[in-house]
Protein backbone atom coordinates (compact mmCIF):
# COMPACT_ATOMS: atom_id res chain seq x y z
CA UNK A 1 0.00 0.00 0.00
CA UNK A 2 1.36 3.42 -0.97
CA UNK A 3 2.18 5.70 1.92
CA UNK A 4 1.62 8.83 -0.16
CA UNK A 5 -1.23 9.35 -2.61
CA UNK A 6 -2.29 12.06 -5.04
CA UNK A 7 -4.03 14.88 -3.18
CA UNK A 8 -2.23 14.32 0.16
CA UNK A 9 -0.86 17.32 2.02
CA UNK A 10 2.86 16.75 2.58
CA UNK A 11 5.84 18.56 4.08
CA UNK A 12 9.31 18.48 2.53
CA UNK A 13 11.77 17.20 5.16
CA UNK A 14 15.01 17.26 3.11
CA UNK A 15 16.54 19.15 0.21
CA UNK A 16 16.57 22.75 -0.96
CA UNK A 17 12.83 23.22 -0.27
CA UNK A 18 12.96 21.82 3.27
CA UNK A 19 10.03 22.98 5.41
CA UNK A 20 7.68 23.76 2.51
CA UNK A 21 4.19 22.25 2.57
CA UNK A 22 2.15 21.42 -0.50
CA UNK A 23 -0.28 19.07 -2.18
CA UNK A 24 0.85 16.03 -4.17
CA UNK A 25 0.00 16.63 -7.85
CA UNK A 26 1.28 13.37 -9.33
CA UNK A 27 3.34 10.29 -8.55
CA UNK A 28 6.12 8.88 -10.76
CA UNK A 29 6.23 5.21 -9.78
CA UNK A 30 9.29 4.33 -11.89
CA UNK A 31 11.72 6.45 -9.88
CA UNK A 32 9.83 6.60 -6.54
CA UNK A 33 9.23 10.31 -7.05
CA UNK A 34 6.36 12.73 -6.41
CA UNK A 35 5.48 16.13 -7.83
CA UNK A 36 4.43 18.55 -5.08
CA UNK A 37 2.68 21.86 -5.72
CA UNK A 38 5.10 24.78 -5.26
CA UNK A 39 8.16 22.60 -4.59
CA UNK A 40 11.29 22.10 -6.74
CA UNK A 41 10.33 24.75 -9.30
CA UNK A 42 12.37 24.67 -12.50
CA UNK A 43 12.42 26.90 -15.57
CA UNK A 44 11.84 25.30 -18.94
CA UNK A 45 12.64 27.02 -22.23
CA UNK A 46 10.08 26.21 -24.93
CA UNK A 47 9.93 26.98 -28.62
CA UNK A 48 6.79 28.27 -30.32
CA UNK A 49 5.10 25.29 -31.96
CA UNK A 50 2.93 24.86 -35.00
CA UNK A 51 -0.13 24.26 -32.82
CA UNK A 52 -0.18 27.91 -31.77
CA UNK A 53 1.58 27.42 -28.44
CA UNK A 54 3.67 30.41 -27.49
CA UNK A 55 7.37 30.04 -26.87
CA UNK A 56 9.13 31.36 -23.82
CA UNK A 57 10.21 30.42 -20.32
CA UNK A 58 7.77 28.31 -18.31
CA UNK A 59 8.16 27.68 -14.57
CA UNK A 60 6.93 24.26 -13.50
CA UNK A 61 7.32 21.74 -10.69
CA UNK A 62 9.83 18.90 -11.07
CA UNK A 63 9.63 15.57 -9.23
CA UNK A 64 11.42 14.99 -5.91
CA UNK A 65 12.18 11.68 -4.24
CA UNK A 66 9.36 10.25 -2.14
CA UNK A 67 11.70 9.79 0.86
CA UNK A 68 12.08 13.58 1.10
CA UNK A 69 8.40 14.19 1.95
CA UNK A 70 6.17 13.23 4.89
CA UNK A 71 2.37 13.29 4.95
CA UNK A 72 0.70 15.71 7.35
CA UNK A 73 -1.68 14.50 10.05
CA UNK A 74 -4.02 16.61 12.18
CA UNK A 75 -2.75 16.50 15.77
CA UNK A 76 -4.49 18.81 18.26
CA UNK A 77 -5.62 21.10 15.43
CA UNK A 78 -2.12 21.44 13.97
CA UNK A 79 -0.83 19.79 10.80
CA UNK A 80 2.19 17.71 11.83
CA UNK A 81 4.39 15.46 9.66
CA UNK A 82 4.08 11.80 10.59
CA UNK A 83 5.20 8.41 9.41
CA UNK A 84 2.57 6.11 7.95
CA UNK A 85 1.77 2.47 8.58
CA UNK A 86 -1.06 0.27 7.41
CA UNK A 87 -3.67 -1.32 9.67
CA UNK A 88 -7.06 -2.95 9.40
CA UNK A 89 -9.84 -0.47 10.22
CA UNK A 90 -13.46 -1.66 10.03
CA UNK A 91 -12.40 -4.74 8.06
CA UNK A 92 -10.49 -2.75 5.42
CA UNK A 93 -6.82 -1.93 5.05
CA UNK A 94 -6.13 1.74 5.72
CA UNK A 95 -3.24 4.17 6.08
CA UNK A 96 -2.70 5.09 9.72
CA UNK A 97 -0.63 7.95 11.21
CA UNK A 98 2.08 6.57 13.48
CA UNK A 99 1.88 9.53 15.92
CA UNK A 100 -1.88 9.32 16.57
CA UNK A 101 -2.97 5.91 15.34
CA UNK A 102 -5.81 7.58 13.43
CA UNK A 103 -6.66 6.90 9.81
CA UNK A 104 -5.31 9.37 7.25
C-alpha positions as a Markdown table, in Angstrom:
| # | Residue | x | y | z |
|---|---|---|---|---|
| 1 | Unk | 0.0 | 0.0 | 0.0 |
| 2 | Unk | 1.4 | 3.4 | -1.0 |
| 3 | Unk | 2.2 | 5.7 | 1.9 |
| 4 | Unk | 1.6 | 8.8 | -0.2 |
| 5 | Unk | -1.2 | 9.4 | -2.6 |
| 6 | Unk | -2.3 | 12.1 | -5.0 |
| 7 | Unk | -4.0 | 14.9 | -3.2 |
| 8 | Unk | -2.2 | 14.3 | 0.2 |
| 9 | Unk | -0.9 | 17.3 | 2.0 |
| 10 | Unk | 2.9 | 16.7 | 2.6 |
| 11 | Unk | 5.8 | 18.6 | 4.1 |
| 12 | Unk | 9.3 | 18.5 | 2.5 |
| 13 | Unk | 11.8 | 17.2 | 5.2 |
| 14 | Unk | 15.0 | 17.3 | 3.1 |
| 15 | Unk | 16.5 | 19.1 | 0.2 |
| 16 | Unk | 16.6 | 22.7 | -1.0 |
| 17 | Unk | 12.8 | 23.2 | -0.3 |
| 18 | Unk | 13.0 | 21.8 | 3.3 |
| 19 | Unk | 10.0 | 23.0 | 5.4 |
| 20 | Unk | 7.7 | 23.8 | 2.5 |
| 21 | Unk | 4.2 | 22.3 | 2.6 |
| 22 | Unk | 2.1 | 21.4 | -0.5 |
| 23 | Unk | -0.3 | 19.1 | -2.2 |
| 24 | Unk | 0.8 | 16.0 | -4.2 |
| 25 | Unk | 0.0 | 16.6 | -7.9 |
| 26 | Unk | 1.3 | 13.4 | -9.3 |
| 27 | Unk | 3.3 | 10.3 | -8.6 |
| 28 | Unk | 6.1 | 8.9 | -10.8 |
| 29 | Unk | 6.2 | 5.2 | -9.8 |
| 30 | Unk | 9.3 | 4.3 | -11.9 |
| 31 | Unk | 11.7 | 6.5 | -9.9 |
| 32 | Unk | 9.8 | 6.6 | -6.5 |
| 33 | Unk | 9.2 | 10.3 | -7.0 |
| 34 | Unk | 6.4 | 12.7 | -6.4 |
| 35 | Unk | 5.5 | 16.1 | -7.8 |
| 36 | Unk | 4.4 | 18.6 | -5.1 |
| 37 | Unk | 2.7 | 21.9 | -5.7 |
| 38 | Unk | 5.1 | 24.8 | -5.3 |
| 39 | Unk | 8.2 | 22.6 | -4.6 |
| 40 | Unk | 11.3 | 22.1 | -6.7 |
| 41 | Unk | 10.3 | 24.7 | -9.3 |
| 42 | Unk | 12.4 | 24.7 | -12.5 |
| 43 | Unk | 12.4 | 26.9 | -15.6 |
| 44 | Unk | 11.8 | 25.3 | -18.9 |
| 45 | Unk | 12.6 | 27.0 | -22.2 |
| 46 | Unk | 10.1 | 26.2 | -24.9 |
| 47 | Unk | 9.9 | 27.0 | -28.6 |
| 48 | Unk | 6.8 | 28.3 | -30.3 |
| 49 | Unk | 5.1 | 25.3 | -32.0 |
| 50 | Unk | 2.9 | 24.9 | -35.0 |
| 51 | Unk | -0.1 | 24.3 | -32.8 |
| 52 | Unk | -0.2 | 27.9 | -31.8 |
| 53 | Unk | 1.6 | 27.4 | -28.4 |
| 54 | Unk | 3.7 | 30.4 | -27.5 |
| 55 | Unk | 7.4 | 30.0 | -26.9 |
| 56 | Unk | 9.1 | 31.4 | -23.8 |
| 57 | Unk | 10.2 | 30.4 | -20.3 |
| 58 | Unk | 7.8 | 28.3 | -18.3 |
| 59 | Unk | 8.2 | 27.7 | -14.6 |
| 60 | Unk | 6.9 | 24.3 | -13.5 |
| 61 | Unk | 7.3 | 21.7 | -10.7 |
| 62 | Unk | 9.8 | 18.9 | -11.1 |
| 63 | Unk | 9.6 | 15.6 | -9.2 |
| 64 | Unk | 11.4 | 15.0 | -5.9 |
| 65 | Unk | 12.2 | 11.7 | -4.2 |
| 66 | Unk | 9.4 | 10.2 | -2.1 |
| 67 | Unk | 11.7 | 9.8 | 0.9 |
| 68 | Unk | 12.1 | 13.6 | 1.1 |
| 69 | Unk | 8.4 | 14.2 | 1.9 |
| 70 | Unk | 6.2 | 13.2 | 4.9 |
| 71 | Unk | 2.4 | 13.3 | 4.9 |
| 72 | Unk | 0.7 | 15.7 | 7.3 |
| 73 | Unk | -1.7 | 14.5 | 10.1 |
| 74 | Unk | -4.0 | 16.6 | 12.2 |
| 75 | Unk | -2.7 | 16.5 | 15.8 |
| 76 | Unk | -4.5 | 18.8 | 18.3 |
| 77 | Unk | -5.6 | 21.1 | 15.4 |
| 78 | Unk | -2.1 | 21.4 | 14.0 |
| 79 | Unk | -0.8 | 19.8 | 10.8 |
| 80 | Unk | 2.2 | 17.7 | 11.8 |
| 81 | Unk | 4.4 | 15.5 | 9.7 |
| 82 | Unk | 4.1 | 11.8 | 10.6 |
| 83 | Unk | 5.2 | 8.4 | 9.4 |
| 84 | Unk | 2.6 | 6.1 | 7.9 |
| 85 | Unk | 1.8 | 2.5 | 8.6 |
| 86 | Unk | -1.1 | 0.3 | 7.4 |
| 87 | Unk | -3.7 | -1.3 | 9.7 |
| 88 | Unk | -7.1 | -3.0 | 9.4 |
| 89 | Unk | -9.8 | -0.5 | 10.2 |
| 90 | Unk | -13.5 | -1.7 | 10.0 |
| 91 | Unk | -12.4 | -4.7 | 8.1 |
| 92 | Unk | -10.5 | -2.8 | 5.4 |
| 93 | Unk | -6.8 | -1.9 | 5.1 |
| 94 | Unk | -6.1 | 1.7 | 5.7 |
| 95 | Unk | -3.2 | 4.2 | 6.1 |
| 96 | Unk | -2.7 | 5.1 | 9.7 |
| 97 | Unk | -0.6 | 8.0 | 11.2 |
| 98 | Unk | 2.1 | 6.6 | 13.5 |
| 99 | Unk | 1.9 | 9.5 | 15.9 |
| 100 | Unk | -1.9 | 9.3 | 16.6 |
| 101 | Unk | -3.0 | 5.9 | 15.3 |
| 102 | Unk | -5.8 | 7.6 | 13.4 |
| 103 | Unk | -6.7 | 6.9 | 9.8 |
| 104 | Unk | -5.3 | 9.4 | 7.3 |
